[in-house]
Amino acid sequence: MSANATDSKKHGIVKRFLDAKWAWDFVQGPIYNHLVIKAASGLFEQFVHEVEAPENARILDIGSGPGHVTLMFARKYPGAEIVGVDYSPTQVRYANRLLKREALPNCSLRIGDAMSLPFVDASFDIVVSVACIKHWPDKLRGLLEIKRILAPGGKAYIAEADREASEKDFTAFAEKFTAWYVFKPFMRWYLRKIVFGKSVSADEIKALVYEAGFADVSVVKAPEGPFLIMKAGK
Ligand SMILES: C[S@@+](CC[C@H](N)C(=O)[O-])C[C@H]1O[C@@H](n2cnc3c(N)ncnc32)[C@H](O)[C@@H]1O
């Protein structure tokens, strides 16, 4: 069975809500941007550190959300061109507000769907995506889109919640949600069963990336936290 076939089995009501654009516009986006960003800052730093790009690379961030990771790349590579895309107009507006504050001339953010990226073939050297692939209705299609827009020799890096994360790693991450309005038992359940429960495992993402035709695929556990980092070449 294709690894992608498992997607269709997960399309229950909760999963459809989690993946819906309107939910990112009005519900999940605001919660994520105010709560999760702080808890995941360690992962972002590790991920950006992990990505190796030529100084003048064209880098695309898919599912750029509030733009924190996109802007980190723009700071790390001032000579590169960084583009962030997200299918939620609210998220793109939020990210553009952040960008305006820093005025990084090498960065831009726009609306775009991972299922049909608004770029011509071979237009990027590096494609990155953090915490987005679990929301794609067809992961293989998204990976094929990445391959299409990558130049020959380009690299893809994907970070995602590890469905098979150990209890210890998961608990340490869940403990970081400290806002006064967080009801911890609910948050813990929601994260474990819904967010992580509907994410990918290392084997699953590896199989999908190979199926999409990438080479040199590696998936490692993030040094800190219950996340996976996938790296592959075109
Ligand atoms: C969990 S957030 C991660 C945001 C950002 N990468 C970060 O790590 O801070 C997931 C983002 O992916 C976006 N998203 C989900 N499905 C998408 C799709 N098919 N195409 C583009 N963006 C998508 C959502 O709107 C949301 O902003």
PDBQT file of the ligand as one rigid body, heavy atoms in Angstrom, charges set to zero:
ROOT
HETATM    1  C1  LIG A 301       1.127  24.809  12.296  1.00  0.00    +0.000 C 
HETATM    2  S1  LIG A 301       1.190  26.223  11.261  1.00  0.00    +0.000 S 
HETATM    3  C2  LIG A 301       2.941  26.387  10.986  1.00  0.00    +0.000 C 
HETATM    4  C3  LIG A 301       3.328  27.775  10.558  1.00  0.00    +0.000 C 
HETATM    5  C4  LIG A 301       4.838  28.007  10.371  1.00  0.00    +0.000 C 
HETATM    6  N1  LIG A 301       5.435  27.102   9.420  1.00  0.00    +0.000 N 
HETATM    7  C5  LIG A 301       5.541  27.883  11.694  1.00  0.00    +0.000 C 
HETATM    8  O1  LIG A 301       6.185  26.846  11.921  1.00  0.00    +0.000 OA
HETATM    9  O2  LIG A 301       5.428  28.784  12.511  1.00  0.00    +0.000 OA
HETATM   10  C6  LIG A 301       0.654  25.510   9.726  1.00  0.00    +0.000 C 
HETATM   11  C7  LIG A 301       0.460  26.555   8.623  1.00  0.00    +0.000 C 
HETATM   12  O3  LIG A 301       0.270  25.859   7.392  1.00  0.00    +0.000 OA
HETATM   13  C8  LIG A 301      -0.739  26.525   6.659  1.00  0.00    +0.000 C 
HETATM   14  N2  LIG A 301      -1.288  25.522   5.723  1.00  0.00    +0.000 N 
HETATM   15  C9  LIG A 301      -2.008  24.408   6.006  1.00  0.00    +0.000 A 
HETATM   16  N3  LIG A 301      -2.302  23.756   4.875  1.00  0.00    +0.000 NA
HETATM   17  C10 LIG A 301      -1.724  24.453   3.862  1.00  0.00    +0.000 A 
HETATM   18  C11 LIG A 301      -1.680  24.281   2.445  1.00  0.00    +0.000 A 
HETATM   19  N4  LIG A 301      -2.301  23.256   1.855  1.00  0.00    +0.000 N 
HETATM   20  N5  LIG A 301      -0.993  25.181   1.710  1.00  0.00    +0.000 NA
HETATM   21  C12 LIG A 301      -0.376  26.239   2.306  1.00  0.00    +0.000 A 
HETATM   22  N6  LIG A 301      -0.420  26.471   3.622  1.00  0.00    +0.000 NA
HETATM   23  C13 LIG A 301      -1.074  25.584   4.397  1.00  0.00    +0.000 A 
HETATM   24  C14 LIG A 301      -1.718  27.051   7.689  1.00  0.00    +0.000 C 
HETATM   25  O4  LIG A 301      -2.476  28.127   7.213  1.00  0.00    +0.000 OA
HETATM   26  C15 LIG A 301      -0.765  27.455   8.817  1.00  0.00    +0.000 C 
HETATM   27  O5  LIG A 301      -0.387  28.800   8.736  1.00  0.00    +0.000 OA
ENDROOT
TORSDOF 0
